[in-house]
Amino acid sequence: MRFFSSRTRLSRAVVATCGVSALLAVSATADSGAAAIEPRPPGSVTSGDGAVITVTTAKVGAPGNPSVGVVPFTDAVYRSCADAPATSSDCLMVGGVGYPYEIGQLEVTVEQWVAFLNTVDPEGRNRHDLYIETESSSGWPKYGQVNFSADADNGSHYSVGYPEWADKPYGFANFLDAARFVNSLYNGRLISKQVSDNGRFSYVTYRVRLSERTERGMYDLARPDATRAHDSGFVVPSQNEWIKAAYYDPSGGGTYSYWKYPTNPGVFGDGAATAPNPTVLNPTTGDVTNAATQPLASYHANDQPAPSWCPGQVQPDTCSTVNPIGLDPITYADLYEGSLGTVGQARTTSPWGTLDQGGNAVEWTDTITAPPSGRDFGRVWRRLHGGISNAPAFQMWPSAVGLQPQDNVFYSHIYPWLGIRIGVIGDLAPGKP
């Protein structure tokens, strides 16, 4: 997949591999429904036989909710695909889930990912290609999240690139990385589980000692087309689970009970007129500085700079010019504007209390889909959702049903906005070995 000259084309490539359809203008009305919430901490990390991480999920109820019809990348939703234009042969029904489940309140952070790396690769051998030099602070000063030291003690080869990256979303994941992270959780020991309520939202906080075992668990990675192997445990959310958590309003807000953005109902058919406000990031820490301006999401609004920052330990001109791809400074600045902001600080919730499902990092689902060309060439394609800090508002629509090969090595090297959000199915009990 080649680079494009437009600043939005690189970000579109993940979710529009086979092209973007023209916007379909359909009028709709919606009530304002965004809510601001203080995010829970992304998760403390301790060492031992395996790192202990804390993850918080939002409970998603209303089992058996209706699906909604979407035509990829168009500004509309339909009660069914029978209502879509006759020319829309690619309409999909999405968002319906027949069971209660949970989904991560936040994206997996760099701190959590480093804890995972040191647990599953204590000797630093990188047998499963979980690390590439592109991710390092020296290899890519603006986006380098994780450093590797060959001389470190076992269990300490990986470290957060700069302290400011610890609470940012991990951004270099392919699906196999996400599945291995989930398998480590699934095979780990659930130390504690705490349920709490915050207004109309219900959350579950888990403390889990991670396992070294990554190749089997919820997903058997000996199978390229691995699907869920168990009815209960940690998962990578499916497309429908992800969309329901981001857009389905059980109180009936939006259009056919679906919001246009994971932050607010919006108005289908109005382009970006009712999009959330874009975040503004502290230029040296990546913290959100305009959280009072609700609703809010980290994306690239029209005619405004993308939210961006450079670690304070790095000279700004280094961030704006040094890159592992060998791009000239002008092209590099055009294609790589947006940065990942601190998780949860935008503070605007989805209808179920999640944060950052709109913007920041695009996130993997475990849903397998046909390739855009109709020929897979031996590769497995999966859906992604959420938009990124470098992309315009349309990538936050429910119709932004993106797809990529699950093991796209090229994108792992050049696309620093590929994130992970976990899910939970069934009822997990502390003490699971």
C-alpha positions as a Markdown table, in Angstrom:
| # | Residue | x | y | z |
|---|---|---|---|---|
| 1 | Met | 0.0 | 0.0 | 0.0 |
| 2 | Arg | 1.6 | 3.3 | -1.1 |
| 3 | Phe | 1.7 | 6.6 | 0.6 |
| 4 | Phe | -0.6 | 9.4 | -0.6 |
| 5 | Ser | 0.2 | 13.1 | -0.9 |
| 6 | Ser | -2.9 | 14.2 | 1.0 |
| 7 | Arg | -2.5 | 14.3 | 4.8 |
| 8 | Thr | -5.6 | 12.3 | 5.2 |
| 9 | Arg | -4.8 | 9.5 | 2.7 |
| 10 | Leu | -2.3 | 7.6 | 4.9 |
| 11 | Ser | -4.9 | 7.4 | 7.7 |
| 12 | Arg | -7.6 | 6.4 | 5.3 |
| 13 | Ala | -5.6 | 3.5 | 4.1 |
| 14 | Val | -6.3 | 1.4 | 7.2 |
| 15 | Val | -10.1 | 1.8 | 7.0 |
| 16 | Ala | -10.6 | 2.3 | 3.3 |
| 17 | Thr | -8.3 | -0.2 | 1.6 |
| 18 | Cys | -10.6 | -0.5 | -1.3 |
| 19 | Gly | -11.6 | 3.1 | -1.6 |
| 20 | Val | -14.0 | 5.5 | 0.0 |
| 21 | Ser | -17.5 | 5.9 | -1.2 |
| 22 | Ala | -19.0 | 9.3 | -1.7 |
| 23 | Leu | -20.9 | 10.7 | 1.2 |
| 24 | Leu | -24.7 | 10.0 | 1.1 |
| 25 | Ala | -26.6 | 13.0 | 2.5 |
| 26 | Val | -29.5 | 11.7 | 4.6 |
| 27 | Ser | -31.1 | 14.1 | 7.1 |
| 28 | Ala | -31.7 | 12.9 | 10.7 |
| 29 | Thr | -32.1 | 14.5 | 14.1 |
| 30 | Ala | -30.6 | 13.6 | 17.4 |
| 31 | Asp | -30.5 | 14.9 | 21.0 |
| 32 | Ser | -27.2 | 15.9 | 22.6 |
| 33 | Gly | -26.1 | 13.0 | 24.8 |
| 34 | Ala | -22.4 | 13.4 | 25.6 |
| 35 | Ala | -21.2 | 13.0 | 29.1 |
| 36 | Ala | -17.9 | 13.8 | 30.6 |
| 37 | Ile | -16.4 | 11.4 | 33.1 |
| 38 | Glu | -13.1 | 11.2 | 35.0 |
| 39 | Pro | -11.3 | 8.2 | 33.6 |
| 40 | Arg | -10.0 | 5.4 | 35.9 |
| 41 | Pro | -6.2 | 5.0 | 36.0 |
| 42 | Pro | -4.9 | 2.9 | 33.1 |
| 43 | Gly | -3.5 | 0.3 | 35.3 |
| 44 | Ser | -0.7 | -0.1 | 37.8 |
| 45 | Val | 2.1 | -2.6 | 37.0 |
| 46 | Thr | 4.1 | -4.7 | 39.4 |
| 47 | Ser | 6.8 | -7.4 | 38.7 |
| 48 | Gly | 7.2 | -11.0 | 39.9 |
| 49 | Asp | 6.6 | -14.3 | 38.1 |
| 50 | Gly | 4.5 | -12.3 | 35.7 |
| 51 | Ala | 3.5 | -8.7 | 35.6 |
| 52 | Val | 0.3 | -7.7 | 37.3 |
| 53 | Ile | -1.8 | -5.3 | 35.4 |
| 54 | Thr | -5.1 | -3.6 | 36.2 |
| 55 | Val | -7.7 | -3.3 | 33.5 |
| 56 | Thr | -11.2 | -1.7 | 33.8 |
| 57 | Thr | -14.1 | -2.7 | 31.6 |
| 58 | Ala | -17.5 | -1.1 | 31.0 |
| 59 | Lys | -20.5 | -3.4 | 31.2 |
| 60 | Val | -22.6 | -3.5 | 28.0 |
| 61 | Gly | -26.2 | -4.7 | 28.5 |
| 62 | Ala | -29.4 | -4.6 | 26.5 |
| 63 | Pro | -28.8 | -8.0 | 24.9 |
| 64 | Gly | -30.7 | -8.6 | 21.7 |
| 65 | Asn | -30.5 | -4.9 | 20.6 |
| 66 | Pro | -31.4 | -4.2 | 17.0 |
| 67 | Ser | -28.6 | -4.0 | 14.4 |
| 68 | Val | -28.4 | -1.0 | 12.0 |
| 69 | Gly | -27.6 | -0.9 | 8.3 |
| 70 | Val | -24.5 | 0.9 | 7.1 |
| 71 | Val | -22.9 | 1.5 | 3.7 |
| 72 | Pro | -19.2 | 1.7 | 4.2 |
| 73 | Phe | -18.0 | 5.3 | 4.8 |
| 74 | Thr | -21.3 | 7.0 | 4.0 |
| 75 | Asp | -23.1 | 9.5 | 6.2 |
| 76 | Ala | -26.2 | 7.5 | 7.1 |
| 77 | Val | -27.6 | 4.5 | 9.0 |
| 78 | Tyr | -30.6 | 2.5 | 8.0 |
| 79 | Arg | -33.2 | 0.4 | 9.9 |
| 80 | Ser | -32.3 | -2.4 | 7.5 |
| 81 | Cys | -30.2 | -2.8 | 4.4 |
| 82 | Ala | -33.5 | -3.0 | 2.5 |
| 83 | Asp | -33.8 | 0.7 | 3.2 |
| 84 | Ala | -30.4 | 1.5 | 1.8 |
| 85 | Pro | -30.1 | 2.8 | -1.8 |
| 86 | Ala | -30.5 | 0.1 | -4.4 |
| 87 | Thr | -27.0 | 0.8 | -5.6 |
| 88 | Ser | -25.5 | 0.0 | -2.2 |
| 89 | Ser | -24.7 | -3.7 | -2.6 |
| 90 | Asp | -22.1 | -3.5 | 0.2 |
| 91 | Cys | -24.5 | -2.6 | 3.0 |
| 92 | Leu | -23.8 | -4.3 | 6.3 |
| 93 | Met | -26.0 | -4.9 | 9.4 |
| 94 | Val | -23.9 | -4.1 | 12.4 |
| 95 | Gly | -24.1 | -3.5 | 16.2 |
| 96 | Gly | -26.5 | -6.2 | 17.3 |
| 97 | Val | -25.3 | -8.3 | 20.1 |
| 98 | Gly | -27.4 | -11.0 | 21.8 |
| 99 | Tyr | -25.6 | -11.3 | 25.1 |
| 100 | Pro | -24.2 | -9.0 | 27.9 |
| 101 | Tyr | -20.5 | -8.5 | 27.7 |
| 102 | Glu | -17.8 | -6.0 | 28.8 |
| 103 | Ile | -15.4 | -3.9 | 26.8 |
| 104 | Gly | -12.3 | -1.9 | 27.9 |
| 105 | Gln | -13.1 | 1.5 | 29.3 |
| 106 | Leu | -9.7 | 2.6 | 27.9 |
| 107 | Glu | -7.2 | 1.4 | 25.2 |
| 108 | Val | -4.3 | -0.8 | 26.3 |
| 109 | Thr | -1.5 | 1.6 | 27.3 |
| 110 | Val | 2.2 | 1.5 | 26.5 |
| 111 | Glu | 2.9 | 0.8 | 30.2 |
| 112 | Gln | 0.7 | -2.3 | 30.1 |
| 113 | Trp | 2.2 | -3.4 | 26.8 |
| 114 | Val | 5.7 | -3.2 | 28.2 |
| 115 | Ala | 4.7 | -5.2 | 31.2 |
| 116 | Phe | 3.3 | -7.8 | 28.8 |
| 117 | Leu | 6.5 | -7.8 | 26.7 |
| 118 | Asn | 8.7 | -8.4 | 29.8 |
| 119 | Thr | 6.4 | -11.2 | 30.9 |
| 120 | Val | 6.1 | -13.1 | 27.7 |
| 121 | Asp | 9.6 | -12.4 | 26.4 |
| 122 | Pro | 11.8 | -12.3 | 29.6 |
| 123 | Glu | 15.0 | -13.2 | 27.7 |
| 124 | Gly | 14.4 | -10.5 | 25.0 |
| 125 | Arg | 14.5 | -13.0 | 22.1 |
| 126 | Asn | 11.4 | -11.6 | 20.3 |
| 127 | Arg | 10.4 | -15.0 | 19.0 |
| 128 | His | 6.9 | -13.8 | 18.0 |
| 129 | Asp | 8.0 | -10.5 | 16.4 |
| 130 | Leu | 6.2 | -8.5 | 19.1 |
| 131 | Tyr | 8.8 | -5.7 | 18.8 |
| 132 | Ile | 10.4 | -3.7 | 15.9 |
| 133 | Glu | 13.0 | -1.0 | 16.1 |
| 134 | Thr | 10.6 | 1.5 | 14.5 |
| 135 | Glu | 8.9 | 1.6 | 18.0 |
| 136 | Ser | 12.0 | 2.9 | 19.8 |
| 137 | Ser | 12.5 | 6.5 | 20.8 |
| 138 | Ser | 15.7 | 6.6 | 18.8 |
| 139 | Gly | 14.3 | 5.0 | 15.7 |
| 140 | Trp | 11.2 | 7.3 | 15.6 |
| 141 | Pro | 11.6 | 10.2 | 18.0 |
| 142 | Lys | 8.0 | 11.5 | 17.6 |
| 143 | Tyr | 6.2 | 8.1 | 17.9 |
| 144 | Gly | 8.8 | 5.8 | 19.5 |
| 145 | Gln | 6.9 | 4.3 | 22.5 |
| 146 | Val | 9.0 | 1.3 | 23.6 |
| 147 | Asn | 12.8 | 0.8 | 23.9 |
| 148 | Phe | 14.7 | -2.5 | 23.9 |
| 149 | Ser | 18.0 | -3.2 | 25.8 |
| 150 | Ala | 19.8 | -6.4 | 25.0 |
| 151 | Asp | 22.1 | -6.0 | 28.0 |
| 152 | Ala | 19.2 | -5.7 | 30.6 |
| 153 | Asp | 18.4 | -8.3 | 33.1 |
| 154 | Asn | 15.9 | -11.0 | 32.2 |
| 155 | Gly | 12.4 | -9.6 | 32.5 |
| 156 | Ser | 13.6 | -6.0 | 32.0 |
| 157 | His | 14.6 | -5.9 | 28.3 |
| 158 | Tyr | 11.7 | -3.6 | 27.4 |
| 159 | Ser | 11.0 | -0.2 | 28.8 |
| 160 | Val | 8.7 | 2.8 | 28.1 |
| 161 | Gly | 10.4 | 5.1 | 25.6 |
| 162 | Tyr | 9.9 | 8.2 | 27.6 |
| 163 | Pro | 7.8 | 8.5 | 30.8 |
| 164 | Glu | 5.2 | 10.5 | 28.9 |
| 165 | Trp | 4.4 | 7.5 | 26.8 |
| 166 | Ala | 3.3 | 5.3 | 29.7 |
| 167 | Asp | -0.3 | 6.4 | 29.7 |
| 168 | Lys | -0.7 | 6.7 | 25.9 |
| 169 | Pro | -2.4 | 3.9 | 23.8 |
| 170 | Tyr | 0.1 | 1.3 | 22.5 |
| 171 | Gly | 0.1 | 2.2 | 18.8 |
| 172 | Phe | 2.0 | -0.5 | 16.8 |
| 173 | Ala | -0.3 | -3.5 | 17.1 |
| 174 | Asn | -1.4 | -5.9 | 14.5 |
| 175 | Phe | -4.2 | -8.4 | 15.3 |
| 176 | Leu | -1.8 | -11.2 | 16.2 |
| 177 | Asp | -0.2 | -8.9 | 18.8 |
| 178 | Ala | -3.7 | -8.1 | 20.2 |
| 179 | Ala | -4.6 | -11.8 | 20.3 |
| 180 | Arg | -1.3 | -12.6 | 22.1 |
| 181 | Phe | -2.0 | -9.9 | 24.7 |
| 182 | Val | -5.5 | -11.3 | 25.3 |
| 183 | Asn | -4.1 | -14.9 | 25.5 |
| 184 | Ser | -1.7 | -13.7 | 28.2 |
| 185 | Leu | -4.6 | -12.3 | 30.1 |
| 186 | Tyr | -6.8 | -15.4 | 29.5 |
| 187 | Asn | -4.0 | -17.7 | 30.7 |
| 188 | Gly | -3.1 | -15.5 | 33.6 |
| 189 | Arg | -4.3 | -15.5 | 37.2 |
| 190 | Leu | -7.3 | -13.3 | 38.0 |
| 191 | Ile | -6.3 | -11.9 | 41.4 |
| 192 | Ser | -9.3 | -9.6 | 42.0 |
| 193 | Lys | -12.5 | -8.4 | 40.5 |
| 194 | Gln | -14.4 | -5.3 | 41.6 |
| 195 | Val | -17.7 | -4.0 | 40.3 |
| 196 | Ser | -18.5 | -0.3 | 40.7 |
| 197 | Asp | -21.0 | 2.2 | 39.4 |
| 198 | Asn | -20.4 | 5.7 | 38.1 |
| 199 | Gly | -23.7 | 7.4 | 37.4 |
| 200 | Arg | -25.5 | 5.4 | 34.8 |
| 201 | Phe | -22.4 | 3.4 | 33.9 |
| 202 | Ser | -21.2 | 0.1 | 35.4 |
| 203 | Tyr | -17.6 | -0.9 | 35.5 |
| 204 | Val | -15.5 | -3.9 | 36.4 |
| 205 | Thr | -11.9 | -3.6 | 37.5 |
| 206 | Tyr | -9.7 | -6.7 | 37.2 |
| 207 | Arg | -6.2 | -7.3 | 38.5 |
| 208 | Val | -4.5 | -10.0 | 36.5 |
| 209 | Arg | -1.1 | -11.6 | 36.8 |
| 210 | Leu | -0.1 | -12.1 | 33.1 |
| 211 | Ser | 1.0 | -15.5 | 31.8 |
| 212 | Glu | 3.9 | -16.2 | 29.5 |
| 213 | Arg | 1.7 | -18.4 | 27.4 |
| 214 | Thr | 0.6 | -16.5 | 24.3 |
| 215 | Glu | 0.0 | -19.0 | 21.5 |
| 216 | Arg | -3.1 | -20.7 | 22.8 |
| 217 | Gly | -5.8 | -19.5 | 25.2 |
| 218 | Met | -8.8 | -17.6 | 23.8 |
| 219 | Tyr | -7.3 | -17.8 | 20.4 |
| 220 | Asp | -5.3 | -20.8 | 19.0 |
| 221 | Leu | -2.7 | -19.0 | 16.9 |
| 222 | Ala | -1.6 | -22.2 | 15.2 |
| 223 | Arg | -4.7 | -21.4 | 13.1 |
| 224 | Pro | -4.3 | -18.3 | 10.9 |
| 225 | Asp | -8.1 | -17.8 | 11.0 |
| 226 | Ala | -8.3 | -18.2 | 14.8 |
| 227 | Thr | -11.6 | -17.5 | 16.3 |
| 228 | Arg | -12.7 | -17.6 | 20.0 |
| 229 | Ala | -12.1 | -21.0 | 21.5 |
| 230 | His | -14.0 | -20.5 | 24.8 |
| 231 | Asp | -17.3 | -19.0 | 25.9 |
| 232 | Ser | -15.9 | -17.1 | 28.8 |
| 233 | Gly | -12.7 | -15.0 | 29.2 |
| 234 | Phe | -10.8 | -12.0 | 27.9 |
| 235 | Val | -11.2 | -11.4 | 24.1 |
| 236 | Val | -10.5 | -8.9 | 21.4 |
| 237 | Pro | -13.9 | -7.4 | 20.8 |
| 238 | Ser | -15.9 | -8.4 | 17.7 |
| 239 | Gln | -17.0 | -5.7 | 15.2 |
| 240 | Asn | -20.6 | -5.9 | 16.6 |
| 241 | Glu | -19.4 | -5.7 | 20.2 |
| 242 | Trp | -17.2 | -2.7 | 19.4 |
| 243 | Ile | -19.9 | -0.9 | 17.5 |
| 244 | Lys | -22.6 | -1.5 | 20.1 |
| 245 | Ala | -20.4 | -0.2 | 22.9 |
| 246 | Ala | -19.5 | 2.9 | 20.8 |
| 247 | Tyr | -22.8 | 3.9 | 19.3 |
| 248 | Tyr | -25.8 | 2.0 | 20.5 |
| 249 | Asp | -27.9 | 4.1 | 22.9 |
| 250 | Pro | -30.2 | 2.0 | 25.1 |
| 251 | Ser | -32.3 | 5.0 | 25.9 |
| 252 | Gly | -33.2 | 5.5 | 22.2 |
| 253 | Gly | -31.1 | 8.6 | 21.4 |
| 254 | Gly | -29.6 | 9.2 | 18.0 |
| 255 | Thr | -31.1 | 7.6 | 14.9 |
| 256 | Tyr | -32.6 | 4.2 | 15.3 |
| 257 | Ser | -30.9 | 4.3 | 18.7 |
| 258 | Tyr | -27.4 | 4.7 | 17.1 |
| 259 | Trp | -25.1 | 7.7 | 17.6 |
| 260 | Lys | -23.1 | 9.1 | 14.7 |
| 261 | Tyr | -20.0 | 9.5 | 16.9 |
| 262 | Pro | -18.9 | 7.5 | 20.0 |
| 263 | Thr | -19.0 | 10.9 | 21.8 |
| 264 | Asn | -22.4 | 12.4 | 20.9 |
| 265 | Pro | -25.4 | 11.5 | 18.8 |
| 266 | Gly | -24.6 | 14.0 | 16.0 |
| 267 | Val | -26.8 | 14.3 | 12.9 |
| 268 | Phe | -26.5 | 11.9 | 10.1 |
| 269 | Gly | -26.3 | 13.6 | 6.7 |
| 270 | Asp | -24.6 | 16.8 | 8.0 |
| 271 | Gly | -21.0 | 15.8 | 7.2 |
| 272 | Ala | -18.8 | 17.0 | 10.1 |
| 273 | Ala | -21.1 | 19.8 | 11.3 |
| 274 | Thr | -22.0 | 18.0 | 14.6 |
| 275 | Ala | -18.7 | 16.3 | 15.1 |
| 276 | Pro | -17.1 | 16.5 | 18.6 |
| 277 | Asn | -14.5 | 19.2 | 19.3 |
| 278 | Pro | -10.9 | 18.1 | 18.6 |
| 279 | Thr | -8.5 | 17.7 | 21.5 |
| 280 | Val | -5.6 | 20.1 | 22.1 |
| 281 | Leu | -2.5 | 18.4 | 23.5 |
| 282 | Asn | 0.2 | 19.7 | 25.7 |
| 283 | Pro | 3.1 | 20.1 | 23.3 |
| 284 | Thr | 5.7 | 18.2 | 25.4 |
| 285 | Thr | 3.5 | 15.7 | 27.4 |
| 286 | Gly | 0.6 | 14.7 | 25.2 |
| 287 | Asp | -1.9 | 15.5 | 27.9 |
| 288 | Val | -5.3 | 16.9 | 26.9 |
| 289 | Thr | -5.5 | 20.6 | 27.8 |
| 290 | Asn | -9.1 | 21.4 | 26.7 |
| 291 | Ala | -11.1 | 18.7 | 28.5 |
| 292 | Ala | -13.7 | 21.2 | 29.5 |
| 293 | Thr | -14.7 | 21.6 | 25.8 |
| 294 | Gln | -17.2 | 18.8 | 25.5 |
| 295 | Pro | -17.9 | 16.6 | 23.5 |
| 296 | Leu | -14.3 | 16.0 | 22.7 |
| 297 | Ala | -12.2 | 13.5 | 20.6 |
| 298 | Ser | -8.6 | 13.2 | 19.3 |
| 299 | Tyr | -9.0 | 13.5 | 15.6 |
| 300 | His | -8.0 | 15.9 | 12.8 |
| 301 | Ala | -10.7 | 18.4 | 12.3 |
| 302 | Asn | -11.0 | 20.4 | 9.0 |
| 303 | Asp | -8.8 | 23.5 | 8.8 |
| 304 | Gln | -7.2 | 22.9 | 12.2 |
| 305 | Pro | -3.9 | 21.3 | 13.2 |
| 306 | Ala | -4.1 | 17.7 | 14.2 |
| 307 | Pro | -3.5 | 17.1 | 18.0 |
| 308 | Ser | 0.2 | 16.7 | 18.3 |
| 309 | Trp | 3.1 | 16.6 | 20.8 |
| 310 | Cys | 6.8 | 15.9 | 20.9 |
| 311 | Pro | 8.4 | 14.4 | 24.1 |
| 312 | Gly | 10.1 | 17.1 | 26.0 |
| 313 | Gln | 13.4 | 15.2 | 26.0 |
| 314 | Val | 13.5 | 15.6 | 22.2 |
| 315 | Gln | 14.2 | 18.7 | 20.2 |
| 316 | Pro | 11.1 | 19.7 | 18.2 |
| 317 | Asp | 13.0 | 19.8 | 14.9 |
| 318 | Thr | 14.0 | 16.2 | 15.5 |
| 319 | Cys | 10.4 | 15.2 | 16.0 |
| 320 | Ser | 9.4 | 17.0 | 12.8 |
| 321 | Thr | 12.2 | 15.5 | 10.6 |
| 322 | Val | 13.6 | 12.2 | 11.8 |
| 323 | Asn | 11.7 | 9.2 | 10.7 |
| 324 | Pro | 12.5 | 5.5 | 10.0 |
| 325 | Ile | 10.8 | 5.6 | 6.6 |
| 326 | Gly | 13.2 | 8.0 | 5.0 |
| 327 | Leu | 10.6 | 10.6 | 4.0 |
| 328 | Asp | 11.8 | 14.1 | 3.3 |
| 329 | Pro | 10.7 | 16.7 | 6.0 |
| 330 | Ile | 7.9 | 18.2 | 4.0 |
| 331 | Thr | 6.2 | 14.9 | 3.1 |
| 332 | Tyr | 6.8 | 13.6 | 6.6 |
| 333 | Ala | 5.2 | 16.7 | 8.2 |
| 334 | Asp | 2.2 | 16.3 | 5.8 |
| 335 | Leu | 1.6 | 12.7 | 6.5 |
| 336 | Tyr | 2.5 | 12.4 | 10.2 |
| 337 | Glu | 0.8 | 15.3 | 12.0 |
| 338 | Gly | -1.4 | 13.6 | 14.6 |
| 339 | Ser | -0.1 | 12.1 | 17.9 |
| 340 | Leu | -1.7 | 9.8 | 20.5 |
| 341 | Gly | -3.0 | 11.6 | 23.5 |
| 342 | Thr | -3.2 | 10.4 | 27.1 |
| 343 | Val | -5.9 | 7.8 | 27.4 |
| 344 | Gly | -9.2 | 8.9 | 28.8 |
| 345 | Gln | -8.4 | 12.6 | 29.1 |
| 346 | Ala | -10.9 | 13.7 | 26.4 |
| 347 | Arg | -13.4 | 12.6 | 29.1 |
| 348 | Thr | -16.4 | 12.2 | 26.7 |
| 349 | Thr | -18.1 | 8.9 | 27.1 |
| 350 | Ser | -19.9 | 6.6 | 24.7 |
| 351 | Pro | -23.5 | 5.5 | 25.6 |
| 352 | Trp | -21.9 | 2.7 | 27.8 |
| 353 | Gly | -19.2 | 4.7 | 29.5 |
| 354 | Thr | -16.2 | 3.9 | 27.3 |
| 355 | Leu | -13.6 | 6.5 | 26.5 |
| 356 | Asp | -11.6 | 7.2 | 23.3 |
| 357 | Gln | -13.6 | 4.9 | 21.0 |
| 358 | Gly | -13.7 | 8.0 | 18.8 |
| 359 | Gly | -10.2 | 9.1 | 17.6 |
| 360 | Asn | -6.8 | 8.6 | 19.2 |
| 361 | Ala | -5.9 | 5.1 | 18.0 |
| 362 | Val | -7.9 | 2.8 | 15.6 |
| 363 | Glu | -8.6 | -0.5 | 17.3 |
| 364 | Trp | -8.6 | -4.1 | 16.2 |
| 365 | Thr | -11.6 | -6.4 | 16.3 |
| 366 | Asp | -11.5 | -10.2 | 15.9 |
| 367 | Thr | -14.1 | -10.2 | 13.1 |
| 368 | Ile | -12.8 | -11.9 | 10.0 |
| 369 | Thr | -13.9 | -10.3 | 6.7 |
| 370 | Ala | -13.4 | -10.9 | 3.0 |
| 371 | Pro | -10.5 | -9.0 | 1.4 |
| 372 | Pro | -11.4 | -5.9 | -0.7 |
| 373 | Ser | -10.2 | -7.5 | -3.9 |
| 374 | Gly | -12.1 | -10.7 | -3.3 |
| 375 | Arg | -8.9 | -12.7 | -3.3 |
| 376 | Asp | -7.1 | -13.2 | 0.1 |
| 377 | Phe | -3.8 | -14.5 | -1.3 |
| 378 | Gly | -3.5 | -16.6 | 1.8 |
| 379 | Arg | -4.0 | -13.8 | 4.2 |
| 380 | Val | -6.6 | -13.3 | 6.9 |
| 381 | Trp | -8.4 | -9.9 | 7.0 |
| 382 | Arg | -10.0 | -8.4 | 10.1 |
| 383 | Arg | -12.1 | -5.4 | 10.9 |
| 384 | Leu | -10.9 | -2.3 | 12.7 |
| 385 | His | -12.8 | 0.7 | 14.1 |
| 386 | Gly | -12.4 | 4.1 | 15.7 |
| 387 | Gly | -10.6 | 6.7 | 13.6 |
| 388 | Ile | -7.2 | 8.2 | 14.6 |
| 389 | Ser | -5.8 | 11.5 | 15.8 |
| 390 | Asn | -4.4 | 12.0 | 12.2 |
| 391 | Ala | -7.8 | 11.4 | 10.4 |
| 392 | Pro | -10.9 | 13.4 | 9.8 |
| 393 | Ala | -14.3 | 13.0 | 11.4 |
| 394 | Phe | -15.8 | 10.5 | 9.0 |
| 395 | Gln | -13.5 | 7.8 | 10.4 |
| 396 | Met | -15.4 | 8.0 | 13.7 |
| 397 | Trp | -18.8 | 7.2 | 12.0 |
| 398 | Pro | -20.3 | 3.7 | 12.5 |
| 399 | Ser | -20.0 | 3.2 | 8.8 |
| 400 | Ala | -16.2 | 3.4 | 9.0 |
| 401 | Val | -16.0 | -0.4 | 8.8 |
| 402 | Gly | -12.3 | -0.7 | 8.1 |
| 403 | Leu | -10.2 | -3.8 | 7.3 |
| 404 | Gln | -6.6 | -4.9 | 7.1 |
| 405 | Pro | -4.6 | -8.1 | 7.0 |
| 406 | Gln | -4.1 | -9.3 | 10.5 |
| 407 | Asp | -0.4 | -9.5 | 10.1 |
| 408 | Asn | 0.4 | -6.5 | 7.9 |
| 409 | Val | 4.1 | -6.1 | 8.6 |
| 410 | Phe | 4.3 | -3.0 | 6.4 |
| 411 | Tyr | 1.8 | -1.2 | 8.5 |
| 412 | Ser | 3.4 | -2.3 | 11.7 |
| 413 | His | 6.5 | -0.4 | 10.6 |
| 414 | Ile | 4.9 | 2.8 | 9.3 |
| 415 | Tyr | 1.5 | 3.3 | 11.1 |
| 416 | Pro | 1.9 | 4.3 | 14.7 |
| 417 | Trp | -1.9 | 4.6 | 15.5 |
| 418 | Leu | -2.9 | 0.9 | 15.6 |
| 419 | Gly | -4.3 | 0.1 | 19.1 |
| 420 | Ile | -5.9 | -2.5 | 21.2 |
| 421 | Arg | -9.0 | -2.5 | 23.4 |
| 422 | Ile | -9.9 | -5.7 | 25.3 |
| 423 | Gly | -13.2 | -7.3 | 25.9 |
| 424 | Val | -14.7 | -9.8 | 28.3 |
| 425 | Ile | -17.4 | -12.4 | 27.7 |
| 426 | Gly | -19.0 | -14.6 | 30.4 |
| 427 | Asp | -18.5 | -14.1 | 34.1 |
| 428 | Leu | -14.9 | -14.3 | 35.3 |
| 429 | Ala | -14.1 | -15.4 | 38.8 |
| 430 | Pro | -11.0 | -14.5 | 40.9 |
| 431 | Gly | -8.6 | -17.4 | 41.4 |
| 432 | Lys | -8.6 | -18.6 | 37.8 |
| 433 | Pro | -5.1 | -20.1 | 37.2 |
